[in-house]
């Protein structure tokens, strides 16, 4: 996956950071293809992606973070 994070320090006390995980929205193998016969709780529940999927199942995740030192 491709992750990115950009931050800026506005002062000695205030920092802002914005980022994205899995920016290009990569998807893992479907549960039937990923388990190769091994038990997977996701497959038992009818979920499309394996619990062992390294990309997660929600696609791209954007976030922001602010840090202020008192």
C-alpha positions in Angstrom: 0.0 0.0 0.0 1.0 3.6 -0.3 0.7 5.7 2.9 1.5 9.5 3.1 1.7 11.9 6.0 2.4 15.7 5.8 2.9 17.9 8.8 3.6 21.5 9.6 4.8 23.2 12.7 3.0 26.5 13.1 4.9 27.5 16.2 7.1 25.9 18.8 3.9 24.7 20.5 1.5 23.8 17.6 1.9 21.1 15.0 -0.7 19.8 12.5 -0.4 16.6 10.6 -2.6 15.2 7.8 -2.3 11.8 6.2 -3.8 8.8 4.4 -3.3 5.1 4.7 -3.8 2.9 1.7 -4.1 6.0 -0.5 -4.7 4.1 -3.8 -7.4 1.9 -2.1 -5.7 -1.5 -2.7 -7.9 -4.5 -1.9 -6.7 -7.9 -0.7 -7.7 -11.3 -2.0 -11.3 -12.4 -1.4 -11.7 -14.8 1.5 -12.2 -17.8 -0.6 -8.9 -17.1 -2.5 -6.9 -16.0 0.6 -7.4 -18.9 3.0 -6.1 -21.8 0.9 -8.2 -24.2 3.0 -7.2 -22.7 6.4 -10.0 -21.7 8.8 -10.8 -18.0 8.7 -13.4 -16.5 10.9 -14.2 -13.9 8.3 -15.1 -16.7 5.8 -17.3 -18.4 8.4 -19.2 -15.1 8.9 -19.5 -14.5 5.2 -17.1 -11.5 5.1 -15.5 -10.8 1.7 -12.0 -10.2 3.0 -9.7 -12.4 5.2 -8.9 -11.3 8.7 -5.3 -11.8 7.7 -5.6 -9.2 4.9 -2.6 -6.7 5.2 -4.6 -3.9 3.7 -7.6 -3.9 6.0 -11.1 -3.9 4.6 -12.2 -0.3 4.7 -10.1 1.0 1.8 -8.4 4.4 2.1 -8.3 6.0 5.6 -7.7 9.8 6.0 -6.7 11.3 9.3 -5.7 14.6 10.9 -3.7 15.2 14.1 -3.1 18.3 16.1 -0.4 18.6 18.8 -0.2 21.5 21.2 2.4 21.7 24.0 1.4 23.7 27.0 
